[in-house]
Amino acid sequence: MRKPKSKGLLYAYYGDDFTGSTDVLEALALHGVPAVLFTHLPDERSLKAFAGCRAIGIAGESRSRNRAWMNRHLPPVFAALRALGAPVNHYKVCSTFDSSPRIGSIGRAMELGIESFRLEFAPIVVGAPHLGRYVAFGNLFADAHGAVHRIDRHPTMRQHPVTPMNEADLRLHLAGQTPMRIGMVDLQALQEGSARKRLRAELAAGAKAVLFDGIDDAMLDTTAQLVWEQAIKRPVFAVGSSGLAHGLLRHWRRLGLIGESPALAAPAAAERILVLSGSCSPVTARQIRWARQHGFETRLLQDPKDWGAQTRKAIEALARGESVVLYTALGPESVNGRERYDKAYSMALGDRLREMLLVSGVRRILIAGGDTSTHAVRQLGLSALTFAAPLAPGAPLCRGHAAGSPLDGLELVLKGGQIGFEEFFAQVRDGR
């Protein structure tokens, strides 16, 4: 049995979109673990530049990609993670678990990960109580506006424009994506202290993946202990939300592998910010409306033929010292055709964003929407992100790294559609 070095690499992960990737970056920073998030597969030079990190992430885009793309792109990613030598290797997915057999197949990614790491099984840990996500007897529940809904009845996730969730039982949901037998360690086993026994029984019965319930931190801590017991024998490949990272971080502290959590100050205020929203979420829609009512210049970007006029007006507002919101939708009811919000569309938004940043000199931005964040950030030419300061759970302020670029040091927040209170855009600007 190998023992991880007290200052060595503990954890490596691939995020299936950029917003989820920064969610984990935040969790690591809050617990005092030095970490870096690369926007592409890092080479030796990039790794050397962040040699002091104990956690390494790679921000990806598999959440919005099909199985053929996964078959081509994920094996090299998993090989790169394996080469890093971390005990825990995490395929990080959104805590709403939205995916489908055709797009963002978590089941296919899990198959490829198990094969790449040559493992007996993969743990699946989805519950993230800090984000209002709970798994009970295999069924996923998520908070919306202070009320907890089964995921297939969630007001947003049941009508997601690309991967709507129509099944709450995650084993049944995954059954449409992979033929692998998926076992479960339920909340009863976790609460009664028989989780280890249940795990052994599921593996003996032929499970290739095991879903762990999680409705509170105590359950996640028990699960993290079981995952770590496997990891110190040989590297683990796990699938799940940032709840897994939070559980592991608490377990590492109990073992003395990491120190106490640092005191982190809120960021300083920015004179102005630029917001780009490709989110169809009602939560983001409320944030846009709030911003409009409180002095932000808001501009709708729907028809690309009109983008030039809208962005010119936005640049003029930025020049006056105003903060600006550019948005493509105002809630799910405003979406006219899912095909509009594809990779090419988001990349075009990213190109326009880069142009505006270079012209305006804005140094703090917010991008709302998982797919928009993923593809737009790539167009900015940033090679890596590091944590800068906390804001709202799941949406930290990050610092972009791009040696030799005028955008080096850019501050950015990548926000999932469901994240943040109504005044969140002002919070990003004012640093409160």
N, C-alpha and C positions, 0 to 999 in steps of 0.2 A: 504494500500500500504506500503510495507516494504522498508526501505532505507538502502542500503548497508553500512557497517561500513567503515569509511575512511581508516582504515588499515586492513580490512578484506579481505577474499578471493573474488576475482572478477570474476574469469574465470577458467574453467577446460576444458581440451580437450583430445581427443583420436586421434592420428595420424594414418592414415591407412598404413603408412610406416615410416621408421625411418628418411629418408631425409626430408620429409615434416614436421615431428615432430620437427626437429631442426630449420627449417625455422620459425616456430612460436616462438620457444625459443629465436631466434634472435630478432624477432619483439618486444617481451616483454622486452628484455634486452635493446634494443635501446631506449625504452621509460622509462627506469628506474624501471620496475616492477620486483621484485624478483620472480624467477620462477625455477622450477625443472621439469625435464623430466624423469619419471621412465621407465625402460625397461620392467617391469612386473607390475601387479596389486600390489600397495603398501600395506603393512600391517601397523598397528598402529605405530610400532617402526620406520619404514621408514618415515612415515608422520611426526612423532615427530622430526626426525633428520633435517627436512626442515620446521619446524613450522613457520618460518618467511616469507614463500613464499606467495605471493598474487595470484599466478597462478600455477596450477598443471597440468602437462601433462602426458599421458601414451602413449608411443610409441608402435604401433601395427603392424600387418601384414595383415590386412583384404584386402588390395589392391591386394594381390596375392592369395587370398583364395576363395573357392567356397561358395555357399549359405548354404550348410549343415554345413560348418565350422562356418559361421556367426551365424547361428541359435543356435549353441552350445556356442560360445565364446563371442558374443557381448552383450547378455543380462546381464551376470555378470559384464562386463565392464561398461555398462550404469548404472547398479545398484550402482557400486562403485562411479561413477561420481555423481550420484544423492545424495549419502550419504555425499559427500563433502559439498554440500550446496551452490555451486557457482551460482550466478544469470544466467550466460551464460555457456552453455555446448556445446562444438563445436566438431562435427565429422569432423575432418580436412582431406580434400582430396587434391590431386594434382591440381594445377591450370589448368592443361591440361585436367582434368576430365576424363582421360582414364579409362574405366571400361567396363564391359559387363554383360549380363544377367547371364553368367556362372561364370566369375572370377571378383572379386572385385566389385560386384554389389552395387553401391551407392544407388540404389533404395531400395534394400533389407535392407541395413543398416539404411536407413531413416525410413522405416516401423518399424523396431525394436526399433529405438530411440524414435519415437513418442509414440509407445506402452509403452515403459519403463517409459517415463516421463509423460505419460497420458496427452498429450497436444492436443490442437485443430489443430495446424499446425506446420510445420518446415520451417523457412526461408532457402533459398538456395542462397549463395553469393559466386560467383566464380571469378569474375573479380579481378585481382591483377595487377594494372598498374605498380607497382614497379618492377614486374617481366616480363612485356611485355605481359600481358594476359588481354583481353578485352571481355566484353559481351555486345552485341548490339542487341536489339529486340530478345533476347533469343539465339542468335548465338555467339559461342565462337571463338575468334581469338587469335593467339599467334605469338609472334615475333620469327624469325629465321634469324640470320645473318643480322640484321638490317632491315628486311622486315617483314611486318605483313601478316600472312596467315590465312584464314579460317581454323579451326582445321582439317577438313577432307581433306584439301589440304596442310597441314603442311608437310614439307619434312621428318620429323621424326615421328610425331605422327600418320600419316596416315599408317605407316608401322611398328608400335610398335610390337615387337615380341610376345607379349601376349595379349594385349588389343588395337589393332589398332582402331583409331577413324575414323569412316566412316560416321558420322552424326554431323553437326555443331550445329543444333538446339538442345539445351540441353533438352528441353521438349520432343522432339521426341526421343532423345537418352535415356532419362529416361523411356519413355513409354514402351521400350522393357525390362525394369527391374522391373517395378511396375505398378499396375493398378490404383494407386492413381491419382486423378485429380491434376494437377500441374498448378497453376496460374502464372501470371507474372506481375511485376511492371516494366514497360519498361522505357527507358531513357527519353521519352517524359514526362511521369508522374513525374520522378525524377527532370527533369529540370524545369518543369512548376510549381512545388510546390504542385502537387496533388497526391503524392505518398501515403500518409496516406489514402486518399479517395479511391484510386485504391486498396490498400491492403484490406480495409474493403469490397469493392465490390467483390473481388476475394474470400474472406472467406465466404461471404454471398452466393456465387454461388457454394460453396461446395469444394473449394480447400483445400487439406490436406498438400500441400507444395506450397510455392510461390518463384519463381525465380526472383531475382532482377538483372536488368542490372547493368553494372559498367564499364565505360570507363575512369574514372578519379577519383581523390580523393574526389572531391565534391560529386559525386554520392555515393561513399562508405560511406562518412560521413553522408549523409541523411539516407542511409540504416541502418547504425549503430545506429543512433538516434531512428529509429523505432524499431529496435531489442531491444535496451535498455529500451524503454518504456514498452515493453512486459515483459522484464526480471525483472523489479522492482515490477511487479505485481505478477509474479510467474516464477520459473526457465524456461529458454528457452533452447530448443534443436535445434541447427542450423547445417546446412551442408554447407561446403564451403572451400575455399582456405585461405591462410594467409591474403588475402585482407580483410576479415572480421575482423581479429585481428587488422590490422592496422587501420581500420575505428573505431573500438571500442576504441582503445588506444587514438586516437585523441579526441574522444567524452568524454572519462573519464577525459582527461586533461582540456577540456573546463568546465567540471562540478566541477573541483577541487578535483577529487577522486585520482589523481596521480599528482606527481610533474613534474618539467621540465625534459627534456631528458638530461642524463648525457653526459659528454665528454668521449668518449671511445678511448683509445690508441690502435694502431695496435700491434699485438703480437710481441714478440721478435723472432729473427731468430732461427731456429733449425739447428744443424750441418748437419743432414740428415733426410730424411723422407722415409717412405714406403707407396707406393700407391698400392691399390688393386682395379682393375676395372673390374666389370662385366657388364658394360654399353655397349649397342650396338649403342649408339647415335653417329652421325657424329661429334657433338661438342666434345665429349670425345675422339673420334678418332683423331681429330686435336690436342687435348691437348697431347695425347700420342706421336704423331709424333713430336710435338714441343719439348717435353721432351727428346726424343731420340736424337734430333739434338743439344740439349743444355746440354749434359753431364749426363743425367740420364741413368742408366742401365735399359733396358727394356727386359722383359721375357714374352713370350706367354704361357699361361696356357690353353691348350685345352684338350688334352687327359690326364685324371687323371693318367694314367700309367707313364706319363712323368713328373708329378709334382715334384717328389722327386729330379730329376736331376736339374730341373729349379730352385727350391727353394734353393738347395745347392749353386748354382752359385749366386743366389741373396744374400744369407747370406754372401758369400765371398765378394761380392761388398760392402755390408753394413759395413763389417769389415774394408774395405779400406777407409771408410768414404764417400762412394758414396750414392746417393739417388737412389731408385729402384722403378720401375713400373712393377707390375705383372698384366697382362690383359688377358681376355678371348675372346675378339672380337675387331675388328678394324672397327667399323661401321656396319650398318645392312647387308651389302652385304657379310660380313664374317661369318654370323650366319648360321650354318648348322644344322637346326632342332631346333624348339622351345623347345622340350622336354628336351634338355640338361640343360636349365637354370631354373631348378625347385628348390624347397626348399632344397632338399637333396644336390644338387650341390652347392648351396650357403652356406649351413651349412658346407660342406666339405672345401670350401674355407676359411670359418671362422676358422675352426680347424687348417688349415695350417697357417693362419695368426697368430693365437695365439702362435703356436709353434715358428714361426719366431721371434715374439716379445720377447718371453722369452729367446731365444738363443742370439739374437742380441742386446737387450737392447734399441732398438729404442723407443723413447718416444713421437713421433708425427706421426700420420698416416692419410691417406686420403682414403676413400672408395667411389668409384663412382658407381652409379646405385642404384635405389630405392630398388629393391628386394634383391640385393646383400648386401646393407647396413643393411637392416632389419634382414636378417638371419645370416649374418656374425657377426654382433655386438653381437647378443645373445650368440655366442660361446665364446666371450671374457670374459664373466662372470661379466660384468659391471651391477650394480644395478640401476644406475641413471646417468644422464648427466646434467651439468649446463653450462651456457654460459661462454666462456673465453674471446673472442675478435672477432671483426668483420673482415671479409675478403672480400667475394663477396656476394651480396644480395642473400639470400636463402641458403647460405653455410657458416655458421660461424665456428669459431674454438670453440670446446666444450671441457670440462674436464670430464673424466670418473671417477665414484666413485665406488669402490669395496673394502670395508673394509677388511683388512688382505690379499689382493691379491697384487702380485708384479705389477699388471697393474693398481692399484689405482693411480689416477692422470694422467693417459694417456691422451694426447691431441689428439683429432680426429676431422676430418672434414668429414661430410657425404654429398656427392654431387649428386644431381639429374643429369641425363644424359645431360640436356640442359643448365646446369649452368656453368658460368665462361668463361673467355677469353682464348685464346690459351696458354698463359703463366701461367695459374692458378696453376699448380703443383709447379712451382717455387715460386709463391706468397705464397702458403701454407708453403713452406720450409723457405722462407726468411722473412715472416711476413710483407710484404709491400702491 
